[in-house]
Amino acid sequence: MEWKKCISSDLYRAKVTAKRAFDGDIVFMEDLREVKLSPFFYSSLKLPLFIHLLFIRLAWYFNHKSQNQTKTEVIQKINKVIDQVMICNEDTLVVGHGGIMMFMRKELLRRGFSGPNFGSRPENGKLYIFERSQRK
């Protein structure tokens, strides 16, 4: 596929990927940054990593005050990015992070696009193509 535009997270890993995948000007956006999660609570008690991560994800999912960004704020950012892509109406490569991609996929499907399901998490460096469904 020949991309007309490219937008990318402004974090280093995404910048490197975008520069390798696209030969033109790239728009780097803070709105595509991965979701930064904060500890749900601080304790000297050592918890297994999976429990610690579970608490953090639950706190974020339920918009707990311990988190810097709420789920609602992340979804608003994603909608802003998708709106910009749809306004230009060109084939656009979007380089983002796994958590953001999961929410972006859900929003694209809601807006009438079709694309692959990547299960519980997208693979690093894999291209997922979403296309606007054709109405008959």
PyRosetta script that sets phi, psi and omega in degrees:
from pyrosetta import init, pose_from_sequence

init()
pose = pose_from_sequence("MEWKKCISSDLYRAKVTAKRAFDGDIVFMEDLREVKLSPFFYSSLKLPLFIHLLFIRLAWYFNHKSQNQTKTEVIQKINKVIDQVMICNEDTLVVGHGGIMMFMRKELLRRGFSGPNFGSRPENGKLYIFERSQRK")
pose.set_psi(1, 140.8)
pose.set_omega(1, 179.2)
pose.set_phi(2, -101.1)
pose.set_psi(2, 115.8)
pose.set_omega(2, -178.0)
pose.set_phi(3, -85.0)
pose.set_psi(3, 136.8)
pose.set_omega(3, 178.3)
pose.set_phi(4, -90.0)
pose.set_psi(4, -31.9)
pose.set_omega(4, -178.4)
pose.set_phi(5, -139.4)
pose.set_psi(5, 162.3)
pose.set_omega(5, 175.2)
pose.set_phi(6, -141.8)
pose.set_psi(6, 131.2)
pose.set_omega(6, 171.1)
pose.set_phi(7, -123.5)
pose.set_psi(7, 147.7)
pose.set_omega(7, -173.4)
pose.set_phi(8, -147.4)
pose.set_psi(8, 155.4)
pose.set_omega(8, 168.6)
pose.set_phi(9, -58.4)
pose.set_psi(9, 151.3)
pose.set_omega(9, 179.1)
pose.set_phi(10, -90.5)
pose.set_psi(10, 7.5)
pose.set_omega(10, 176.1)
pose.set_phi(11, -80.6)
pose.set_psi(11, 150.5)
pose.set_omega(11, -170.7)
pose.set_phi(12, -51.2)
pose.set_psi(12, -51.0)
pose.set_omega(12, -176.7)
pose.set_phi(13, -56.8)
pose.set_psi(13, -43.8)
pose.set_omega(13, -179.1)
pose.set_phi(14, -69.1)
pose.set_psi(14, -38.1)
pose.set_omega(14, 178.2)
pose.set_phi(15, -59.6)
pose.set_psi(15, -45.0)
pose.set_omega(15, 179.8)
pose.set_phi(16, -60.9)
pose.set_psi(16, -46.4)
pose.set_omega(16, 179.6)
pose.set_phi(17, -61.6)
pose.set_psi(17, -46.3)
pose.set_omega(17, -178.2)
pose.set_phi(18, -61.3)
pose.set_psi(18, -42.3)
pose.set_omega(18, -178.9)
pose.set_phi(19, -67.1)
pose.set_psi(19, -30.8)
pose.set_omega(19, 177.4)
pose.set_phi(20, -76.8)
pose.set_psi(20, -28.6)
pose.set_omega(20, -174.1)
pose.set_phi(21, -93.7)
pose.set_psi(21, -19.3)
pose.set_omega(21, -173.0)
pose.set_phi(22, -134.5)
pose.set_psi(22, 135.2)
pose.set_omega(22, -174.7)
pose.set_phi(23, -98.2)
pose.set_psi(23, 9.6)
pose.set_omega(23, -178.3)
pose.set_phi(24, -118.4)
pose.set_psi(24, -160.1)
pose.set_omega(24, 177.1)
pose.set_phi(25, -71.2)
pose.set_psi(25, 138.0)
pose.set_omega(25, -178.9)
pose.set_phi(26, -117.4)
pose.set_psi(26, 134.5)
pose.set_omega(26, 175.7)
pose.set_phi(27, -95.4)
pose.set_psi(27, 118.1)
pose.set_omega(27, 179.8)
pose.set_phi(28, -96.2)
pose.set_psi(28, 129.4)
pose.set_omega(28, -173.3)
pose.set_phi(29, -127.1)
pose.set_psi(29, 132.7)
pose.set_omega(29, 173.8)
pose.set_phi(30, -64.8)
pose.set_psi(30, -29.5)
pose.set_omega(30, -178.1)
pose.set_phi(31, -63.8)
pose.set_psi(31, -16.6)
pose.set_omega(31, 178.9)
pose.set_phi(32, -98.2)
pose.set_psi(32, 7.8)
pose.set_omega(32, 178.4)
pose.set_phi(33, -65.1)
pose.set_psi(33, 151.0)
pose.set_omega(33, 176.8)
pose.set_phi(34, -63.7)
pose.set_psi(34, 155.5)
pose.set_omega(34, -179.5)
pose.set_phi(35, -71.8)
pose.set_psi(35, 124.9)
pose.set_omega(35, 178.8)
pose.set_phi(36, -91.1)
pose.set_psi(36, 118.9)
pose.set_omega(36, -179.3)
pose.set_phi(37, -103.0)
pose.set_psi(37, 143.8)
pose.set_omega(37, -179.5)
pose.set_phi(38, -115.4)
pose.set_psi(38, 155.4)
pose.set_omega(38, 178.0)
pose.set_phi(39, -56.3)
pose.set_psi(39, 140.7)
pose.set_omega(39, 178.8)
pose.set_phi(40, -68.7)
pose.set_psi(40, -39.8)
pose.set_omega(40, 176.5)
pose.set_phi(41, -154.9)
pose.set_psi(41, 158.0)
pose.set_omega(41, 178.7)
pose.set_phi(42, -104.0)
pose.set_psi(42, 134.8)
pose.set_omega(42, -178.1)
pose.set_phi(43, -154.1)
pose.set_psi(43, 151.2)
pose.set_omega(43, 175.6)
pose.set_phi(44, -81.3)
pose.set_psi(44, -10.9)
pose.set_omega(44, 178.3)
pose.set_phi(45, -70.6)
pose.set_psi(45, 127.7)
pose.set_omega(45, 179.9)
pose.set_phi(46, -84.9)
pose.set_psi(46, 115.2)
pose.set_omega(46, 177.8)
pose.set_phi(47, -98.9)
pose.set_psi(47, 150.5)
pose.set_omega(47, 171.9)
pose.set_phi(48, -59.5)
pose.set_psi(48, 145.3)
pose.set_omega(48, -175.4)
pose.set_phi(49, -54.5)
pose.set_psi(49, -44.3)
pose.set_omega(49, -177.1)
pose.set_phi(50, -63.2)
pose.set_psi(50, -32.6)
pose.set_omega(50, 177.2)
pose.set_phi(51, -71.7)
pose.set_psi(51, -42.6)
pose.set_omega(51, 177.8)
pose.set_phi(52, -58.0)
pose.set_psi(52, -47.8)
pose.set_omega(52, 179.8)
pose.set_phi(53, -66.0)
pose.set_psi(53, -36.9)
pose.set_omega(53, 177.8)
pose.set_phi(54, -61.5)
pose.set_psi(54, -46.1)
pose.set_omega(54, 178.2)
pose.set_phi(55, -60.1)
pose.set_psi(55, -43.1)
pose.set_omega(55, -179.5)
pose.set_phi(56, -63.6)
pose.set_psi(56, -47.1)
pose.set_omega(56, -179.6)
pose.set_phi(57, -63.9)
pose.set_psi(57, -40.0)
pose.set_omega(57, 177.2)
pose.set_phi(58, -64.9)
pose.set_psi(58, -41.7)
pose.set_omega(58, 178.6)
pose.set_phi(59, -60.9)
pose.set_psi(59, -42.2)
pose.set_omega(59, 179.3)
pose.set_phi(60, -68.2)
pose.set_psi(60, -44.7)
pose.set_omega(60, -177.6)
pose.set_phi(61, -59.4)
pose.set_psi(61, -37.0)
pose.set_omega(61, -178.5)
pose.set_phi(62, -97.0)
pose.set_psi(62, 18.3)
pose.set_omega(62, 176.0)
pose.set_phi(63, 55.7)
pose.set_psi(63, 42.2)
pose.set_omega(63, 179.1)
pose.set_phi(64, -68.2)
pose.set_psi(64, 146.1)
pose.set_omega(64, -176.0)
pose.set_phi(65, -63.2)
pose.set_psi(65, -13.5)
pose.set_omega(65, 179.2)
pose.set_phi(66, -72.3)
pose.set_psi(66, -15.2)
pose.set_omega(66, -175.0)
pose.set_phi(67, -96.0)
pose.set_psi(67, 140.6)
pose.set_omega(67, -178.3)
pose.set_phi(68, -69.1)
pose.set_psi(68, -37.0)
pose.set_omega(68, 179.8)
pose.set_phi(69, -121.4)
pose.set_psi(69, 139.9)
pose.set_omega(69, 175.2)
pose.set_phi(70, -89.1)
pose.set_psi(70, 161.9)
pose.set_omega(70, 176.3)
pose.set_phi(71, -58.7)
pose.set_psi(71, -40.8)
pose.set_omega(71, 179.3)
pose.set_phi(72, -59.8)
pose.set_psi(72, -42.8)
pose.set_omega(72, 179.4)
pose.set_phi(73, -64.0)
pose.set_psi(73, -40.5)
pose.set_omega(73, 179.5)
pose.set_phi(74, -64.3)
pose.set_psi(74, -43.7)
pose.set_omega(74, 179.1)
pose.set_phi(75, -64.0)
pose.set_psi(75, -37.5)
pose.set_omega(75, 176.8)
pose.set_phi(76, -62.9)
pose.set_psi(76, -42.1)
pose.set_omega(76, 178.3)
pose.set_phi(77, -62.9)
pose.set_psi(77, -43.0)
pose.set_omega(77, 179.5)
pose.set_phi(78, -62.4)
pose.set_psi(78, -43.6)
pose.set_omega(78, 178.7)
pose.set_phi(79, -61.7)
pose.set_psi(79, -37.7)
pose.set_omega(79, 178.3)
pose.set_phi(80, -62.3)
pose.set_psi(80, -44.2)
pose.set_omega(80, 179.0)
pose.set_phi(81, -64.0)
pose.set_psi(81, -47.7)
pose.set_omega(81, -179.1)
pose.set_phi(82, -62.7)
pose.set_psi(82, -39.7)
pose.set_omega(82, 176.9)
pose.set_phi(83, -58.2)
pose.set_psi(83, -43.2)
pose.set_omega(83, 179.8)
pose.set_phi(84, -64.2)
pose.set_psi(84, -41.0)
pose.set_omega(84, 179.2)
pose.set_phi(85, -65.1)
pose.set_psi(85, -42.3)
pose.set_omega(85, -177.7)
pose.set_phi(86, -69.9)
pose.set_psi(86, -30.7)
pose.set_omega(86, 178.2)
pose.set_phi(87, -64.3)
pose.set_psi(87, -43.0)
pose.set_omega(87, -178.8)
pose.set_phi(88, -72.9)
pose.set_psi(88, -24.1)
pose.set_omega(88, 173.8)
pose.set_phi(89, 54.3)
pose.set_psi(89, 41.3)
pose.set_omega(89, 177.0)
pose.set_phi(90, -126.2)
pose.set_psi(90, 157.5)
pose.set_omega(90, 175.7)
pose.set_phi(91, -63.1)
pose.set_psi(91, 116.1)
pose.set_omega(91, -172.6)
pose.set_phi(92, -123.0)
pose.set_psi(92, 129.8)
pose.set_omega(92, 174.3)
pose.set_phi(93, -87.1)
pose.set_psi(93, 125.6)
pose.set_omega(93, 178.2)
pose.set_phi(94, -114.8)
pose.set_psi(94, 123.0)
pose.set_omega(94, 179.8)
pose.set_phi(95, -110.5)
pose.set_psi(95, 114.7)
pose.set_omega(95, -178.4)
pose.set_phi(96, -139.1)
pose.set_psi(96, -164.5)
pose.set_omega(96, -177.1)
pose.set_phi(97, -110.9)
pose.set_psi(97, 159.7)
pose.set_omega(97, -172.5)
pose.set_phi(98, -51.0)
pose.set_psi(98, -51.2)
pose.set_omega(98, -178.4)
pose.set_phi(99, -61.8)
pose.set_psi(99, -41.8)
pose.set_omega(99, 178.3)
pose.set_phi(100, -65.5)
pose.set_psi(100, -40.0)
pose.set_omega(100, -179.3)
pose.set_phi(101, -62.7)
pose.set_psi(101, -36.0)
pose.set_omega(101, -179.7)
pose.set_phi(102, -63.4)
pose.set_psi(102, -42.6)
pose.set_omega(102, 178.4)
pose.set_phi(103, -73.1)
pose.set_psi(103, -35.8)
pose.set_omega(103, 178.8)
pose.set_phi(104, -64.5)
pose.set_psi(104, -41.9)
pose.set_omega(104, 178.2)
pose.set_phi(105, -57.7)
pose.set_psi(105, -46.0)
pose.set_omega(105, -179.1)
pose.set_phi(106, -60.4)
pose.set_psi(106, -41.9)
pose.set_omega(106, -179.4)
pose.set_phi(107, -70.4)
pose.set_psi(107, -39.8)
pose.set_omega(107, 178.2)
pose.set_phi(108, -62.2)
pose.set_psi(108, -43.1)
pose.set_omega(108, 177.7)
pose.set_phi(109, -61.8)
pose.set_psi(109, -41.0)
pose.set_omega(109, 178.7)
pose.set_phi(110, -61.8)
pose.set_psi(110, -31.2)
pose.set_omega(110, -179.1)
pose.set_phi(111, -89.0)
pose.set_psi(111, 9.2)
pose.set_omega(111, 174.5)
pose.set_phi(112, 95.2)
pose.set_psi(112, 12.6)
pose.set_omega(112, 175.9)
pose.set_phi(113, -88.2)
pose.set_psi(113, 160.7)
pose.set_omega(113, 173.0)
pose.set_phi(114, -123.0)
pose.set_psi(114, 150.0)
pose.set_omega(114, -179.2)
pose.set_phi(115, -177.4)
pose.set_psi(115, 175.6)
pose.set_omega(115, -174.4)
pose.set_phi(116, -72.9)
pose.set_psi(116, 158.0)
pose.set_omega(116, 171.4)
pose.set_phi(117, -98.3)
pose.set_psi(117, 131.3)
pose.set_omega(117, 179.4)
pose.set_phi(118, -111.1)
pose.set_psi(118, 25.7)
pose.set_omega(118, 173.2)
pose.set_phi(119, 65.9)
pose.set_psi(119, -142.5)
pose.set_omega(119, -175.1)
pose.set_phi(120, -76.0)
pose.set_psi(120, -21.6)
pose.set_omega(120, 175.6)
pose.set_phi(121, -160.6)
pose.set_psi(121, 141.1)
pose.set_omega(121, 178.2)
pose.set_phi(122, -71.7)
pose.set_psi(122, 152.4)
pose.set_omega(122, 178.1)
pose.set_phi(123, -78.6)
pose.set_psi(123, 144.1)
pose.set_omega(123, 176.7)
pose.set_phi(124, -64.9)
pose.set_psi(124, 133.3)
pose.set_omega(124, 174.4)
pose.set_phi(125, 74.2)
pose.set_psi(125, 5.9)
pose.set_omega(125, -179.5)
pose.set_phi(126, -92.4)
pose.set_psi(126, 141.1)
pose.set_omega(126, -179.9)
pose.set_phi(127, -88.5)
pose.set_psi(127, 126.5)
pose.set_omega(127, 175.3)
pose.set_phi(128, -117.0)
pose.set_psi(128, 121.4)
pose.set_omega(128, -176.8)
pose.set_phi(129, -104.3)
pose.set_psi(129, 128.7)
pose.set_omega(129, 176.1)
pose.set_phi(130, -117.2)
pose.set_psi(130, 133.0)
pose.set_omega(130, -178.7)
pose.set_phi(131, -125.8)
pose.set_psi(131, 146.3)
pose.set_omega(131, 176.3)
pose.set_phi(132, -67.6)
pose.set_psi(132, 125.3)
pose.set_omega(132, -179.0)
pose.set_phi(133, -65.6)
pose.set_psi(133, 140.9)
pose.set_omega(133, 179.2)
pose.set_phi(134, -86.8)
pose.set_psi(134, 126.7)
pose.set_omega(134, 177.0)
pose.set_phi(135, -92.2)
pose.set_psi(135, 138.8)
pose.set_omega(135, -179.0)
pose.set_phi(136, -98.9)
pose.dump_pdb("model.pdb")
